Amino acid sequence: MSQNYVTFKKFPDATEARAQQQFLIDNGIECIFINTSPAMGSAMAGELSREYEIQLHPESFEQAGVLYLKQAESMMADLPEDYYLLDFSDDELQEVILKHDEWSEFDYLLARKLLADRGKDIDESLIKALRKQRIEDLAKPEQDQTAWIAFGYLAALIGGFFGVITGYVLWSSQKTLPNGQVVYTYNAKDRMHGKNILILGCIMIPVIIAIKFLIME
């Protein structure tokens, strides 16, 4: 992740991501395009493994959100008659509003409009409270990494490169919350194990290589 930038949106298509980057730049929002596709993608995964990000400064998140809302409002008049959100139940539409970060701005606005058209009131204070709770829940570290920790130590001990990778991921992995805040993915205890696995792996790889050379001689 680039310094002072965090993930704002993710895309499976590079052309779409580039277009969104240009849209933001044209409207005065500084951002960057990042190819986060796996470096060693498998042939079987193909395009399904592709992923691209638009990253912003955290303080630009709100400005970008307002910009997307205005864009979505202008698209309302061209809504197709078979648009999938039209078949959503009231509860499903409310979930779209609550999980705003998982949906496009257009879907968010449309969900609000559809509920209003159905005579359903939207409690803004409740939505804000639920979103705050949702961010707190998303900020919590991932639990129970016992299996990955055990695998990491084993792989590191036998000089496996995957031990180093596992350790590095456990130690340094981060996630970006809907409000732009960046937090560590795993708790402090698991991250310490990750650091230990990383160090152990870095020590064992050259040791194992040296042993193999000695055996071959």
N, C-alpha and C positions, 0 to 999 in steps of 0.2 A: 504493500500500500504506500502510495507516495506521501511524502511528508506534508502535513497540514491539510491533506485531503482525505475524505472518507467516502464510502460507497453511498450513492444516492439512489441509483436504479441499476438493475441488472437486465441484460438482454441476451437472448440466444442467437441473435443475428447482428453481425457487425455493421451492416448497412443501416439498420434501424438505430443502433447505438450512435453511430456517427451523425445521423440526422438529428437525433435528440441533442447531441453535443452542440451541433451548429445552432439549433433552435435556442439553446440557453445562451450561447455566446452572442448571438444576434440581439438578445435582449439584455445584454450587459452583465451576465453571470459568468464568472470565471470557472471553468471546469476542465477536466481532462478525461481522455478515453483510455481505458486499460483493458488489455486482453488478458483475462484470467483463466483462459482455457488450460487444461492440464498440459504440461510440457511434454509428457509422454503419453498422449492419448492413444487408446487402442483402436485398431482398424474396425473392430466390431461396433464400438461406440459411435464412430463417425461424427457427423454433425451434432449428434445428441450431447456430445461432451463439450461442445463449444459454449463459452460464456464470456460476455463482455460487460464492462461496468462504466458508468459515468460517475465520476467522483467530484465532489464539491468541498469547499471549506464548510465546516459545520455551521458557521453563522449565516451561510447562504441558503440553508435548507428551507427556511420559512419563505424567503423571497421566491425561490424556485417553485414552492408549493402554490403560492398565490398565482404565479404565472401559468402554471398548468391548469389551475381552476378556471382562469379566464379563457384559456384555449378550449377547455372542455365545454364551457358555456356556449361558445360560438359553434360547436359541433352538434348541439342539441337538435337544431332544425333539420338535420340530415339523418336522423335516426332511422335505420331500417325497420320495417314492420316485424321482422322475425328476429330482432336482437334478443339474445339469450336472457338478458336481465328482465325482460318483460314477463317471463314465466316464473320469476322468483316469488316465493312466498314472502309475507311481511317479515317473518323471522329471518329469512335469508337476506333480505334487503337490509335489515338492521345490522346483521353481521358484517355486511359490506361496509357500512358506515363505521362500525366499531373497528374493524381491521382495515382501515383506510390505507395503511402502508402496503397491503398485499394486493391492492387493486389499482387500476388506473384512475386518474382524476375524473375522467369521463364517467366511468362506472360509479364512482363515489357520488358525483353530482346527480346522475340519473337515479340512483337508489333513493336519494333524498327527494327528488321530484316525484318519483313513483309513489313513495309513502305519503307525500303531501296530497297527491291526486286521489289516493285511497282514503283520505281523511285521517291518517295516522299522525299524531303529534310526535315530534322528536324532542326529547328532553335533553337540551344542550348540556346542562350541568351534569346530568347522568353520563352522557357520552364522554365528557371530559374526564370524569372520575374513573370511568371504565378504561379509557385510554391510558390514563396515568398508571392504573393497576396493571394494564397489559405491558407497558414499558418496564415496570418493575419486575414482572414475571419473565419477560424476555431477557432482562439483564442478569437473571440468576444463572450461575454456572451450570453446565451440563453435568449430570450426576452419573455415578457408577461407571468409572472408566477402568475397572479392575482388569477386565479382559485385555484391553489395549496396553495397560501398564505391564501385565505379565508377558504379553507378546513382545513388547518393546525391550524388556530386560533380556529375554531369551535371545531375541535377534541380535541385540548388542553384544551379548556374551560370546556368540559364535562368529562375531565379526561381520554380521549382516548389515548391509547398507540400509535395509528397512528399519533396523533398530534406531539408526541415527534420524531417519525421517520421522518415525513415530515419536521419538523423544522431542524433536524440534516442534512438531505439531502440537503435542500436549503442552509444551512449555510456552509457546509464543502465539498460538492461534487466538484471533480476536474476531469479534462480530460487531457490526454497526447497528445501533438501535434506530427506530423510526425517527427519533428526534436528533439524530446525528452523533449521539454519544457513542464512543467506542469503548467496549469492555472486553476483558479476557473471556474466552469461551469456557475454560475449565477452572476449577477452584484452586486455591493456593497449594493444597496438598498434592493434587494431581499434577500441577505445574512443576512442583519441586521434583516429583518423580520423573517428569518429562526432562527436566534439566539434567538429572542424574543419568538417565538413559542416554541422553545426547552425549554427555561427557564420556560415559562408559563405552559407547559405540565408537567415538573418535579415538579412544585409547586402544580398543580391541582390534579395530580394522588393520592398522599397521602391524600389530602384534601377530595376528593370524597370518598376514601376508609374509612376515618374516619367518614364521614357523614353517610355512609351506616351502619357502625357498631353501631353508635348512634341510628339510626332508628330501627335497629334490637333488641336493648336492651329494 
